[in-house]
């Protein structure tokens, strides 16, 4: 899973001053009503929570006491477990399904990166390549279909789909030499990006077993990158052109095609996630300048979710109930950033952090378990963090 970060977390003092008028109308910050839980590390100083499943199993990346970076799985009962490597010094877990199957990539003793599938019963399994020496798994659905990218025997890098019964399948490209899969829906729709003929442009694609790879186009003329796909097959991401043209968030459906979601009055917007009902969340620059978190629906358009009193905010995850999570600057200077949870009924709630000056929430499951990262008070290192909301 490729997580996009807010573009305006660190704001200079002049920008904060200029945004004072806009901040005065922002959503009022409700004080923290939940406790941030430090998930710890594998013995090192840093850990990063990347994905969470329906039962609250969290996966990600952590440094070990020896300075290596390893994939981890965390559960309430078992704590943080090192998933190991294929003999090398590096591994990262990018996604986990509701059966507890974890996917990611790990280095071998020779230094090559290989895609893996990990289960409690079977441990870490190398799922192979498309003929080359490299592969990386990005996402997995409830059926165990894994998607990612792999090098081919010819030296190109192509998107793949892997199943237990069918093995690794090359999804091809849109005419260029490079493609990569970023996500997969419950029904098996794969999304990613691919170079077009001549490697001139990069376009978002959707792939199905029956329809193959389909170019989703570019509403703004040059490139498009997908970041998430819903259970209904709605794809969201960002699109733009080369040069000075700003990026804009898009939504794609089979019915409406590629739709530019607009902005909150500024020039730039980024989509980060979409739920099954079609609610898209992300961040956009405002007329005053700083970026604010937004929620977009077909019926209501783009809605500014405000901030926790500071200049900037960004939304990174949304669950089926419409609970949105992200990060926001709080009031005061120097800039301090806290994680937040937003609902239509309750507005934006400050989730706090681990005592440092930065915390952000990046994903939320159906029951409201929120994950992200937060600076600790002692050493200002980022640790994987869980909030029960």
TIVEXSE-280541 format. One record per residue (C-alpha): residue number from 1; x, y, z. Coordinates in pm, 1 decimal, padded with zeros to 6 digits. Example, Ala and Ser with C-alpha at 12.3 -4.5 7.8 and 13.67 -1.06 7.14 Angstrom:
BEGIN
  num        xx        yy        zz
    1   01230.0  -00450.0   00780.0
    2   01367.0  -00106.0   00714.0
***
This chain:
BEGIN
  num        xx        yy        zz
    1   00000.0   00000.0   00000.0
    2   00142.1   00344.4  -00107.7
    3   00041.5   00609.7   00148.8
    4   00038.8   00974.5   00037.4
    5   00127.0   01234.8   00296.0
    6  -00022.8   01578.1   00348.9
    7   00159.9   01841.9   00144.6
    8   00131.3   02123.1   00398.1
    9   00211.4   01976.7   00740.3
   10   00504.7   02208.7   00806.4
   11   00390.3   02566.4   00763.0
   12   00617.5   02868.3   00801.9
   13   00523.6   03143.2   01044.9
   14   00431.2   03386.4   00768.4
   15   00185.0   03138.8   00619.0
   16   00028.6   03079.1   00956.8
   17  -00020.9   03450.6   01002.5
   18  -00175.2   03482.1   00658.5
   19  -00418.6   03200.6   00734.4
   20  -00547.6   03349.0   01059.5
   21  -00874.8   03465.1   00907.5
   22  -00938.1   03125.0   00750.7
   23  -00849.9   02940.2   01071.0
   24  -01100.7   03142.0   01272.6
   25  -01383.1   02969.0   01085.0
   26  -01234.4   02618.7   01110.2
   27  -01398.8   02332.3   01292.8
   28  -01354.1   02359.8   01668.4
   29  -01117.5   02102.0   01807.7
   30  -01279.2   01867.0   02056.2
   31  -01023.8   01761.2   02314.1
   32  -00897.9   01401.4   02293.7
   33  -01155.5   01146.2   02409.8
   34  -00939.8   00842.4   02330.6
   35  -00590.0   00737.8   02426.7
   36  -00311.0   00692.6   02175.5
   37  -00155.1   00347.1   02214.3
   38   00214.6   00313.5   02132.4
   39   00256.2  -00018.0   01945.8
   40   00628.0  -00011.3   02015.8
   41   00908.5  -00127.1   01787.7
   42   01106.9  -00441.8   01709.6
   43   01386.5  -00313.1   01931.7
   44   01488.2  -00010.7   01726.7
   45   01385.9   00354.0   01738.0
   46   01123.3   00371.2   01460.9
   47   00806.7   00192.6   01350.9
   48   00535.4   00270.8   01094.4
   49   00178.3   00135.5   01092.0
   50   00061.8   00086.4   00732.5
   51  -00259.3  -00122.0   00731.3
   52  -00523.0  -00260.6   00969.9
   53  -00783.3  -00533.8   00917.6
   54  -01135.3  -00573.4   01056.4
   55  -01019.1  -00745.5   01377.0
   56  -00760.1  -00478.9   01457.1
   57  -00447.4  -00660.1   01334.7
   58  -00193.0  -00393.5   01236.6
   59   00097.6  -00442.0   00997.0
   60   00387.8  -00225.9   00892.8
   61   00760.5  -00168.7   00926.8
   62   01000.4  -00129.7   01218.2
   63   01369.9  -00102.3   01288.6
   64   01524.2  -00381.6   01493.3
   65   01779.7  -00345.3   01770.4
   66   02046.9  -00428.5   01513.6
   67   01939.2  -00149.3   01279.2
   68   01764.5  -00366.3   01019.9
   69   01416.2  -00282.3   00891.2
   70   01165.5  -00568.1   00923.6
   71   00797.3  -00621.3   00852.5
   72   00578.1  -00662.2   01159.2
   73   00231.1  -00779.4   01256.5
   74   00068.3  -00653.0   01577.1
   75  -00233.6  -00792.7   01759.9
   76  -00386.9  -00707.6   02096.4
   77  -00314.3  -01057.8   02221.1
   78   00033.6  -01109.5   02079.3
   79   00183.5  -00762.9   02053.8
   80   00435.2  -00680.8   01780.6
   81   00577.1  -00983.6   01597.4
   82   00879.3  -00973.2   01366.9
   83   00783.1  -01141.5   01038.1
   84   01148.3  -01194.4   00947.3
   85   01305.5  -01169.7   00601.8
   86   01420.3  -01397.5   00319.0
   87   01773.1  -01386.2   00460.1
   88   01837.7  -01017.9   00398.7
   89   01820.5  -00709.7   00617.6
   90   01496.6  -00549.1   00500.4
   91   01124.4  -00621.1   00483.9
   92   00801.2  -00423.0   00491.6
   93   00437.3  -00530.5   00527.6
   94   00204.7  -00326.1   00309.5
   95  -00138.5  -00481.7   00359.6
   96  -00337.3  -00740.6   00555.9
   97  -00674.1  -00900.7   00483.8
   98  -00941.8  -01005.1   00730.4
   99  -00807.9  -01362.9   00742.5
  100  -00475.4  -01232.0   00875.0
  101  -00282.1  -01284.1   00551.8
  102  -00003.8  -01023.7   00532.5
  103   00169.1  -00917.2   00211.5
  104   00472.8  -00705.4   00135.1
  105   00830.1  -00750.3   00022.6
  106   01158.9  -00861.0   00175.8
  107   01523.4  -00876.7   00078.2
  108   01710.7  -01200.8   00017.2
  109   02061.5  -01279.6   00135.5
  110   02180.1  -01164.7  -00208.5
  111   02001.1  -00829.5  -00169.0
  112   01713.7  -00888.9  -00412.9
  113   01362.5  -00778.6  -00315.2
  114   01089.8  -01045.2  -00335.5
  115   00714.3  -01027.3  -00277.1
  116   00585.2  -01229.8   00016.0
  117   00266.6  -01366.1   00164.6
  118   00271.1  -01435.9   00539.3
  119   00024.9  -01628.7   00755.8
  120   00040.3  -01740.4   01116.1
  121   00039.5  -02103.6   01005.0
  122   00269.2  -02083.9   00703.9
  123   00508.7  -01803.0   00784.4
  124   00669.9  -01594.8   00509.9
  125   00636.4  -01740.2   00158.0
  126   00809.0  -01609.0  -00155.3
  127   00539.5  -01579.8  -00425.0
  128   00790.8  -01555.9  -00707.4
  129   00849.5  -01314.7  -00995.5
  130   00753.6  -01264.5  -01361.4
  131   01090.2  -01401.8  -01469.8
  132   01321.5  -01135.4  -01330.3
  133   01485.7  -01097.1  -00992.2
  134   01250.5  -00842.7  -00832.0
  135   00894.1  -00842.4  -00704.6
  136   00693.6  -00645.5  -00448.0
  137   00341.3  -00704.2  -00318.2
  138   00129.6  -00394.9  -00255.0
  139  -00218.9  -00517.6  -00160.7
  140  -00433.6  -00825.8  -00089.7
  141  -00810.9  -00876.6  -00091.1
  142  -01030.9  -01100.2   00123.8
  143  -00996.4  -01391.7  -00120.8
  144  -00616.2  -01386.2  -00099.2
  145  -00556.8  -01226.1  -00441.0
  146  -00226.2  -01037.1  -00419.2
  147  -00120.0  -00753.9  -00651.0
  148   00200.9  -00563.4  -00702.1
  149   00487.2  -00534.6  -00948.4
  150   00768.2  -00757.7  -01071.0
  151   01056.8  -00750.6  -01313.7
  152   01029.8  -00967.6  -01623.9
  153   01293.6  -01181.3  -01793.5
  154   01334.1  -00899.0  -02046.1
  155   01414.0  -00645.8  -01773.2
  156   01085.3  -00452.7  -01775.1
  157   00868.5  -00407.2  -01464.0
  158   00504.8  -00513.8  -01494.5
  159   00200.3  -00521.4  -01269.1
  160   00098.2  -00867.0  -01147.7
  161  -00192.8  -01047.5  -00989.2
  162  -00122.9  -01361.3  -00783.7
  163  -00361.6  -01628.5  -00657.2
  164  -00294.9  -01959.3  -00483.6
  165  -00446.8  -02152.1  -00771.6
  166  -00315.5  -01948.3  -01064.1
  167   00018.0  -01821.6  -00943.1
  168   00160.7  -01489.9  -01067.6
  169   00000.1  -01342.8  -01379.3
  170   00154.7  -01061.1  -01585.2
  171  -00109.6  -00789.2  -01630.5
  172   00082.9  -00624.5  -01913.0
  173   00100.8  -00250.4  -01978.9
  174  -00079.1   00025.4  -02170.6
  175   00187.8   00005.6  -02439.3
  176   00491.9   00118.3  -02242.0
  177   00763.3  -00068.6  -02053.8
  178   00644.6  -00013.5  -01696.3
  179   00330.5  -00085.7  -01497.0
  180   00253.2  -00136.3  -01128.8
  181  -00055.6  -00254.7  -00938.8
  182  -00153.0  -00054.0  -00628.7
  183  -00479.2  -00203.2  -00505.7
  184  -00741.5  -00474.5  -00554.8
  185  -01114.7  -00472.2  -00481.1
  186  -01303.3  -00758.7  -00309.9
  187  -01426.7  -00875.6  -00652.8
  188  -01076.0  -00880.3  -00801.9
  189  -01062.1  -00546.2  -00986.6
  190  -00696.3  -00439.4  -00989.6
  191  -00587.8  -00076.0  -01009.6
  192  -00249.4   00070.8  -01085.0
  193  -00056.5   00287.4  -01325.5
  194   00121.2   00214.9  -01651.3
  195   00335.8   00392.1  -01904.2
  196   00172.6   00442.9  -02242.2
  197   00334.9   00374.2  -02580.5
  198   00676.8   00533.4  -02604.2
  199   00685.0   00575.1  -02223.8
  200   00566.2   00932.7  -02276.9
  201   00279.9   00938.2  -02026.1
  202   00169.1   00747.7  -01716.0
  203  -00201.0   00661.8  -01688.8
  204  -00414.5   00497.6  -01422.8
  205  -00556.4   00159.6  -01521.6
  206  -00821.6  -00085.4  -01411.2
  207  -00778.1  -00459.1  -01479.5
  208  -01027.0  -00743.7  -01455.2
  209  -00991.5  -01106.7  -01554.3
  210  -01259.1  -01070.7  -01821.6
  211  -01181.5  -00722.0  -01948.8
  212  -00805.0  -00702.1  -01919.6
  213  -00624.4  -00370.7  -01868.0
  214  -00828.6  -00056.3  -01936.7
  215  -00680.3   00294.9  -01960.9
  216  -00875.5   00522.4  -01723.5
  217  -00754.5   00833.8  -01900.7
  218  -00637.5   01168.7  -01769.0
  219  -00887.4   01445.4  -01694.9
  220  -00606.8   01699.1  -01695.3
  221  -00421.5   01578.7  -01999.8
  222  -00091.7   01409.3  -01911.9
  223  -00072.5   01171.6  -01614.4
  224  -00298.6   01000.4  -01363.8
  225  -00212.5   00790.6  -01058.0
  226  -00467.3   00578.4  -00866.4
  227  -00446.8   00543.1  -00488.6
  228  -00755.5   00344.1  -00385.0
  229  -01044.2   00134.0  -00517.8
  230  -01378.3   00071.7  -00345.9
  231  -01580.8  -00248.4  -00322.3
  232  -01801.2  -00115.5  -00602.9
  233  -01502.5  -00054.9  -00831.1
  234  -01477.4   00323.3  -00791.4
  235  -01117.5   00436.9  -00841.0
  236  -00969.9   00755.8  -00693.0
  237  -00635.7   00924.7  -00735.9
  238  -00458.6   01229.7  -00875.7
  239  -00410.3   01369.6  -01224.0
  240  -00218.9   01655.2  -01381.2
  241   00011.1   01766.6  -01658.9
  242   00379.0   01831.9  -01685.9
  243   00500.6   02184.0  -01623.5
  244   00317.6   02421.1  -01392.6
  245  -00030.8   02267.9  -01404.1
  246  -00134.9   02161.0  -01051.3
  247  -00248.2   01812.4  -00952.2
  248  -00619.0   01749.9  -00903.1
  249  -00808.4   01469.3  -00730.5
  250  -01018.4   01243.8  -00952.8
  251  -01286.0   00976.5  -00922.4
  252  -01348.0   00713.2  -01189.6
  253  -01650.6   00487.5  -01226.7
  254  -01770.1   00274.3  -01517.6
  255  -02078.2   00496.3  -01540.6
  256  -01927.3   00844.9  -01515.6
  257  -01572.4   00785.1  -01630.7
  258  -01297.5   01015.9  -01500.3
  259  -01427.3   01312.8  -01297.3
  260  -01217.4   01605.1  -01169.7
  261  -01321.6   01656.1  -00805.8
  262  -01215.6   02020.7  -00799.0
  263  -01062.8   02203.6  -00502.0
  264  -01154.1   02398.5  -00188.5
  265  -01076.3   02725.3  -00363.7
  266  -00706.3   02671.2  -00428.0
  267  -00521.0   02511.7  -00718.4
  268  -00429.3   02165.1  -00590.0
  269  -00617.4   01863.7  -00453.7
  270  -00520.7   01503.9  -00371.9
  271  -00749.8   01206.6  -00314.2
  272  -00627.0   00948.3  -00061.5
  273  -00910.3   00700.7  -00001.0
  274  -01267.4   00602.3  -00094.6
  275  -01528.9   00391.3   00084.4
  276  -01796.6   00157.4  -00049.7
  277  -02060.6   00431.9  -00063.6
  278  -01842.8   00654.6  -00281.7
  279  -01720.1   00902.8  -00022.7
  280  -01375.4   01028.0  -00123.9
  281  -01133.8   01191.1   00121.4
  282  -00811.2   01382.1   00073.1
  283  -00670.0   01732.7   00098.9
  284  -00689.0   02047.9  -00108.5
  285  -00543.0   02393.7  -00101.6
  286  -00788.5   02664.8  -00004.9
  287  -00832.1   03019.0  -00135.1
  288  -00624.6   03133.5   00163.7
  289  -00343.7   02892.7   00071.4
  290  -00305.2   02616.5   00332.0
  291  -00434.5   02268.7   00257.2
  292  -00748.3   02140.5   00433.0
  293  -00892.4   01792.5   00464.2
  294  -01196.3   01728.6   00247.9
  295  -01478.2   01480.8   00200.7
  296  -01639.1   01450.3  -00142.7
  297  -01963.2   01279.4  -00240.5
  298  -02155.8   01270.8  -00567.2
  299  -02448.5   01447.4  -00402.4
  300  -02267.1   01702.3  -00189.0
  301  -01947.0   01772.7  -00376.2
  302  -01627.6   01869.1  -00191.2
  303  -01673.0   01969.8   00173.5
  304  -01401.3   02137.5   00383.3
  305  -01356.2   01942.0   00707.8
  306  -01168.9   02227.8   00870.6
  307  -00875.2   02197.0   01108.8
  308  -00801.0   02154.0   01478.1
  309  -00737.6   02526.6   01502.5
  310  -00419.0   02545.7   01298.0
  311  -00357.7   02625.4   00932.7
  312  -00343.7   02285.0   00762.3
  313  -00509.8   01943.9   00768.0
  314  -00530.3   01635.6   00548.8
  315  -00756.2   01327.9   00537.3
  316  -00598.6   00988.1   00462.8
  317  -00858.6   00722.9   00543.0
  318  -01235.2   00664.1   00558.8
  319  -01439.5   00361.7   00667.3
  320  -01779.1   00234.1   00556.0
  321  -01957.3   00443.7   00821.3
  322  -01805.7   00766.2   00689.3
  323  -01554.3   00808.3   00973.0
  324  -01264.0   01009.5   00829.7
  325  -00913.6   01012.4   00978.5
  326  -00608.2   01224.9   00913.5
  327  -00388.3   01491.3   01068.3
  328  -00419.0   01860.0   01143.8
  329  -00215.2   02142.7   01289.2
  330  -00349.1   02261.2   01623.2
  331  -00366.9   02621.8   01735.6
  332  -00044.9   02790.5   01844.9
  333   00315.7   02819.5   01735.5
  334   00549.4   02645.5   01667.8
  335   00344.5   02405.9   01457.7
  336   00216.4   02097.5   01640.5
  337   00025.7   01834.7   01438.9
  338  -00226.0   01590.1   01588.7
  339  -00420.8   01297.9   01447.1
  340  -00794.2   01347.4   01408.5
  341  -01115.9   01155.6   01356.7
  342  -01411.4   01324.8   01183.4
  343  -01774.7   01220.2   01158.3
  344  -02071.6   01404.9   01014.6
  345  -02241.2   01405.2   01355.1
  346  -01943.8   01486.7   01574.4
  347  -01717.2   01693.3   01352.6
  348  -01339.4   01685.9   01393.2
  349  -01208.3   01528.2   01713.6
  350  -00847.5   01564.9   01827.0
  351  -00699.9   01216.8   01888.0
  352  -00381.8   01356.9   02036.3
  353  -00054.5   01170.1   02005.5
  354   00228.2   01014.9   02207.7
  355   00357.2   01335.6   02363.5
  356   00565.9   01464.1   02071.8
  357   00486.8   01741.7   01825.4
  358   00354.2   01524.7   01541.3
  359   00089.4   01256.5   01499.2
  360  -00115.2   01148.5   01198.9
  361  -00385.8   00888.9   01138.8
  362  -00365.9   00709.3   00804.7
  363  -00631.0   00434.8   00810.6
  364  -00944.6   00324.8   00998.1
  365  -01128.8  -00007.7   00998.4
  366  -01504.2  -00068.4   01011.1
  367  -01523.5  -00077.4   01390.1
  368  -01326.2   00246.4   01432.8
  369  -00973.9   00123.6   01508.2
  370  -00751.6   00405.7   01381.9
  371  -00384.1   00357.4   01296.4
  372  -00100.6   00592.6   01214.6
  373   00224.3   00724.9   01352.1
  374   00316.2   00961.3   01633.0
  375   00629.7   01115.8   01778.9
  376   00715.6   00999.1   02128.6
  377   00782.9   01248.8   02404.1
  378   01118.7   01104.6   02502.1
  379   01318.6   01078.1   02180.8
  380   01086.4   01240.3   01922.8
  381   01099.2   00920.0   01714.9
  382   00794.7   00806.3   01518.3
  383   00619.1   00496.6   01650.6
  384   00329.1   00298.3   01506.2
  385   00018.1   00411.1   01691.8
  386  -00335.7   00281.1   01749.0
  387  -00643.0   00471.7   01864.3
  388  -00966.8   00293.8   01963.4
  389  -01249.7   00536.6   01876.3
***
